[in-house]
């Protein structure tokens, strides 16, 4: 007999397969529905050798999601909107139950043959991860993003682009409100566009961050605002017919007076894609990035990471993806903190998932994932392991 937990998923899958087609593939408006089931043997990332909250480490959950997708081009203007609402229910940690929201709206504008750009906003409400935060309480994170950019191709081989983006993050849990921040980023880019279709550019970027709820450091509440300046080269290049590179690398300087002197260094990310003739596609990434760390003990983190991925198009309807990544996080001590041990930890992740598309608008996905952290006692982070599985079915109408 089918497990009672999976009956709703099986019922919905059968219903999707027999429901007559609604909107056609070329229609602008589509309705979207998704149902999923997941299980994690360490949902709250409890440290190794710890019994967990309520002597429980594992939990399962159901996800139901619905929404609409709108995408239409009016002459040279394209409007794209995705709006979804979801409901998550957990079996044991019921206090984590929440309603999710996800809205993405974009206007891709064009004026003549030389001016183009994008204006839009994103809104997301979801459960914040527990990777670096120990609690069994619900902590919803709300992220808002507003952006506008424009590009002028003033020559057949040259383009200039300017953009601005504001990101705002808020947290539901009082203990996590010091993470709330607003980041304003402005950038200017000059690109060289050869006839091959590749791109080589220079990007200047400034980010100003503001924290409305400063943390207590050494008995005071310092202003934690920061300014980060970047100068990087962008390269998008098709090396051969089957391989390409997408890189943004250069120099970053971060100034956050509350944590001492300025920090700077080489940062960036390189993405490689290799797609030989056949059914396989391989990807790889390398990155080195400065990132703020929300802690009273350390200044910032310098992340060094690498990832590998492979996609196998087994048939016209079945796709299999495998991904692995590893990241080492190096920390710098804040003023007044004298560490006596290693100020590093690392994260390793791996996932395997298979997607079956019996119809162009119907997808069934099954996956498994593993995450592990090697902690640093000096930082107060502990080692943990987590294994999870998921099954979902989604459809557009």
C-alpha positions in Angstrom: 0.0 0.0 0.0 1.3 3.5 -0.9 2.7 5.4 2.1 0.0 7.8 3.3 2.5 10.7 3.3 2.9 10.3 -0.4 -0.7 9.7 -1.4 -1.4 13.5 -2.1 1.6 13.7 -4.3 0.7 10.6 -6.3 -2.9 11.9 -6.6 -1.8 15.3 -7.9 0.6 13.6 -10.4 -2.2 11.5 -11.8 -4.4 14.6 -12.0 -1.8 16.5 -13.8 -1.4 13.8 -16.4 -5.2 13.6 -17.2 -6.1 17.4 -17.0 -6.6 18.7 -20.5 -4.2 21.4 -21.7 -5.1 24.9 -20.7 -3.0 27.8 -22.0 -0.8 27.0 -25.0 3.0 27.3 -24.9 2.9 30.6 -26.7 0.2 32.2 -24.5 1.3 35.0 -22.2 -0.4 33.9 -19.0 0.0 30.6 -17.3 -1.1 29.2 -13.9 1.4 27.3 -11.9 1.0 24.6 -9.2 3.5 22.5 -7.2 3.4 20.0 -4.4 6.4 18.6 -2.7 7.5 16.4 0.2 10.9 16.4 1.9 12.8 14.8 4.8 16.0 16.0 6.5 17.8 14.0 9.1 19.2 17.2 10.7 16.8 19.9 9.8 18.1 22.5 12.2 21.8 21.7 11.6 22.4 20.5 15.2 26.1 19.8 16.0 27.4 16.3 15.9 26.9 14.2 19.0 24.0 16.5 20.2 20.5 15.0 20.7 18.9 18.0 19.1 15.9 20.1 20.1 13.2 18.0 21.9 15.8 15.1 21.4 14.9 15.3 17.8 17.1 16.0 14.8 15.1 14.9 11.8 11.8 16.2 10.4 9.6 16.0 7.3 7.5 18.6 5.6 4.9 19.2 2.9 5.0 22.1 0.5 2.1 23.4 -1.6 2.7 26.2 -4.0 0.6 28.1 -6.6 0.8 31.2 -8.7 0.9 32.7 -12.1 3.5 33.3 -14.8 3.1 36.2 -17.3 5.5 36.9 -20.1 4.6 39.0 -23.2 6.5 41.1 -25.7 4.8 44.3 -26.9 6.8 45.5 -29.9 10.3 46.1 -28.4 9.1 45.9 -24.8 8.9 42.7 -22.8 7.1 42.3 -19.5 7.7 39.3 -17.3 6.0 38.6 -14.0 6.1 35.6 -11.7 4.0 35.6 -8.5 3.8 32.6 -6.2 2.5 31.8 -2.7 3.4 28.7 -0.8 2.6 26.9 2.4 5.0 24.7 4.4 4.0 22.4 7.1 6.4 20.4 9.3 5.6 17.1 11.1 7.5 17.7 14.4 8.7 21.3 14.5 5.3 22.7 13.8 6.4 26.1 15.1 8.3 26.4 11.8 5.2 26.3 9.7 5.0 29.3 7.4 3.5 30.9 4.3 6.1 31.8 1.6 5.8 34.5 -1.0 7.8 35.1 -4.1 7.2 37.9 -6.7 9.5 38.8 -9.6 8.6 41.6 -12.0 10.7 42.8 -14.9 10.4 45.2 -17.7 13.0 44.7 -20.4 12.9 47.9 -22.4 14.3 48.9 -25.7 14.5 52.3 -27.5 15.6 52.0 -31.1 18.6 49.8 -31.9 21.1 51.2 -29.5 19.4 51.7 -26.1 18.1 48.8 -23.8 17.9 47.9 -20.2 15.8 46.4 -17.4 13.7 47.7 -14.5 12.1 45.6 -11.9 11.7 44.3 -8.4 11.8 41.1 -6.4 10.2 40.1 -3.2 10.7 36.9 -1.3 9.6 35.7 2.1 11.1 32.4 3.2 12.5 30.5 6.2 16.1 31.6 6.8 18.7 28.8 6.8 20.0 27.4 10.1 23.5 26.7 8.9 25.1 29.3 11.1 22.3 30.0 13.6 21.3 27.6 16.4 17.6 27.7 17.3 14.4 25.8 16.9 12.3 29.0 16.5 10.9 30.2 13.2 13.0 32.9 11.6 11.4 34.3 8.4 13.6 36.3 6.2 12.1 39.0 3.9 14.2 40.1 1.0 13.3 43.1 -1.3 15.2 44.1 -4.3 14.6 47.1 -6.6 16.9 47.6 -9.7 17.2 49.6 -12.9 19.9 49.5 -15.5 20.5 50.8 -19.0 23.0 50.1 -21.8 23.9 52.3 -24.8 25.6 50.6 -27.7 27.3 53.8 -29.1 29.5 51.8 -31.5 29.2 48.5 -33.3 31.9 47.1 -31.0 31.4 49.2 -27.8 28.7 49.5 -25.1 28.4 51.4 -21.9 26.1 50.3 -19.1 25.0 51.8 -15.8 22.9 50.3 -13.1 21.6 50.7 -9.6 20.1 48.2 -7.1 18.8 48.3 -3.6 18.5 45.2 -1.5 16.8 45.1 1.9 16.7 42.2 4.3 14.5 41.9 7.4 14.3 39.0 9.9 11.3 37.9 12.0 13.2 36.6 15.0 14.3 39.2 17.5 17.6 37.5 18.1 18.4 37.8 14.4 17.3 41.4 13.8 20.8 42.7 13.9 21.2 41.0 10.5 18.7 43.4 9.0 20.4 45.6 6.5 20.0 47.7 3.3 22.6 47.6 0.6 22.7 50.1 -2.2 24.9 49.2 -5.2 25.7 51.3 -8.2 27.9 50.2 -11.1 29.3 51.5 -14.4 30.6 49.2 -17.1 32.3 49.6 -20.4 32.2 46.5 -22.8 34.1 45.6 -25.9 31.9 43.5 -28.2 33.8 41.8 -31.0 32.0 40.2 -34.0 32.4 36.8 -32.5 29.7 37.6 -30.0 32.0 37.5 -27.0 32.2 40.2 -24.4 35.2 41.8 -22.6 34.4 44.6 -20.1 35.6 46.7 -17.1 33.2 47.1 -14.2 33.4 49.7 -11.4 31.0 49.1 -8.5 30.3 50.6 -5.1 28.1 49.1 -2.4 27.0 51.0 0.7 25.5 49.0 3.5 23.5 50.2 6.5 22.6 48.2 9.6 19.6 49.8 11.5 20.0 47.5 14.6 23.7 47.5 15.6 25.1 44.8 17.8 26.8 45.3 21.1 30.6 45.1 20.7 32.8 45.6 23.8 30.0 47.3 25.7 29.2 49.7 22.9 26.9 49.9 19.9 29.1 51.0 17.1 27.9 52.1 13.7 28.3 49.0 11.5 27.7 50.7 8.1 30.2 49.8 5.4 31.4 50.8 2.0 32.7 48.3 -0.5 34.5 49.3 -3.8 35.2 46.9 -6.6 37.0 47.2 -9.9 36.7 44.0 -12.0 37.1 42.6 -15.5 34.2 40.8 -17.0 34.8 38.1 -19.7 32.2 36.1 -21.5 33.9 34.0 -24.1 33.1 31.0 -26.2 36.5 29.3 -26.3 35.4 26.5 -28.7 32.1 25.4 -30.1 31.6 23.2 -27.0 33.2 25.2 -24.2 32.8 28.7 -22.7 34.0 30.9 -19.8 32.1 33.5 -17.8 34.3 35.4 -15.4 34.1 38.5 -13.2 37.4 39.0 -11.4 39.4 41.9 -9.9 40.0 44.0 -6.8 37.8 44.7 -3.8 38.2 47.0 -0.9 35.9 47.0 2.1 35.7 49.8 4.7 33.7 49.0 7.9 35.2 51.3 10.6 33.5 49.5 13.5 35.7 46.5 12.7 39.0 48.1 12.3 41.2 48.9 9.2 40.1 48.5 5.6 40.3 45.1 4.1 41.1 44.4 0.4 42.3 41.8 -2.0 41.7 39.9 -5.2 38.1 38.6 -5.6 35.9 37.2 -8.2 34.2 34.2 -9.8 35.0 32.1 -12.8 32.4 29.8 -14.4 33.3 27.2 -17.0 30.9 25.2 -19.2 31.8 22.2 -21.4 29.2 20.6 -23.6 30.7 18.0 -25.9 28.6 16.4 -28.6 26.2 14.0 -26.9 24.0 14.1 -23.9 26.4 15.5 -21.2 27.0 19.0 -20.0 29.8 19.8 -17.5 30.2 22.9 -15.4 32.8 24.2 -12.9 33.2 27.3 -10.8 36.0 28.9 -8.7 35.4 31.9 -6.4 37.1 34.1 -3.9 34.8 36.7 -2.2 34.8 39.0 0.8 31.6 38.9 2.8 30.3 40.5 6.0 30.0 38.3 9.0 27.2 38.9 11.5 29.2 38.1 14.6 30.5 40.0 17.7 33.8 38.0 17.5 35.1 38.4 14.0 35.4 41.0 11.3 34.7 39.5 7.9 35.0 36.3 6.1 37.0 35.6 3.0 35.4 32.7 1.1 37.4 30.4 -1.2 35.3 27.9 -3.0 34.9 25.5 -5.9 32.1 23.5 -7.5 31.6 20.9 -10.1 28.4 19.9 -11.9 27.2 17.5 -14.6 23.9 17.2 -16.5 22.9 14.0 -18.3 20.0 14.3 -20.8 19.2 10.6 -20.6 16.2 10.8 -22.9 14.0 13.6 -24.3 12.0 13.5 -21.1 14.5 12.5 -18.4 17.3 14.7 -17.1 19.8 13.9 -14.3 21.9 16.5 -12.5 24.8 16.0 -10.0 26.5 18.9 -8.2 29.3 19.1 -5.5 30.8 22.2 -3.9 33.3 23.0 -1.2 33.9 26.4 0.5 36.5 27.4 3.1 35.6 30.5 5.2 38.5 32.4 6.7 37.7 35.0 9.4 39.4 38.1 10.7 39.1 39.0 14.4 37.3 42.1 15.4 39.0 44.6 17.8 39.1 43.3 21.3 38.9 39.7 20.3 42.1 37.7 20.8 41.7 34.3 19.2 43.7 31.3 20.4 42.7 28.8 17.7 41.9 28.4 14.1 39.6 31.1 12.6 38.4 28.9 9.7 35.6 26.5 8.9 34.4 24.9 5.8 31.1 23.8 4.1 30.7 20.9 1.7 27.6 20.2 -0.2 26.5 17.6 -2.8 23.2 16.9 -4.6 21.7 14.5 -7.0 18.3 14.9 -8.7 16.4 13.5 -11.6 13.6 15.3 -13.5 11.0 13.6 -15.6 8.9 15.7 -18.0 6.0 13.5 -19.3 4.6 16.6 -20.8 6.3 19.9 -21.7 4.4 21.7 -18.9 4.7 18.9 -16.3 7.8 18.0 -14.2 8.4 15.5 -11.5 11.6 15.8 -9.6 13.3 13.5 -7.1 16.5 14.5 -5.3 18.9 13.8 -2.5 21.4 16.2 -0.9 24.2 16.2 1.7 25.7 19.1 3.6 28.5 19.1 6.1 30.4 21.7 8.0 33.7 21.4 9.7 33.5 23.8 12.6 35.9 26.0 14.5 35.7 25.9 18.3 37.4 29.3 18.5 34.5 30.8 16.5 31.8 28.8 18.4 30.8 26.9 15.3 30.5 23.1 15.5 30.7 20.3 13.0 27.5 18.9 11.6 26.2 16.7 8.9 22.8 16.7 7.1 21.2 14.3 4.6 17.9 15.1 2.9 15.6 13.7 0.2 12.7 15.4 -1.7 10.0 14.6 -4.2 7.9 17.2 -6.0 5.5 17.6 -9.0 4.8 20.9 -10.8 2.7 21.9 -13.7 1.8 25.0 -15.8 -1.7 25.4 -17.2 
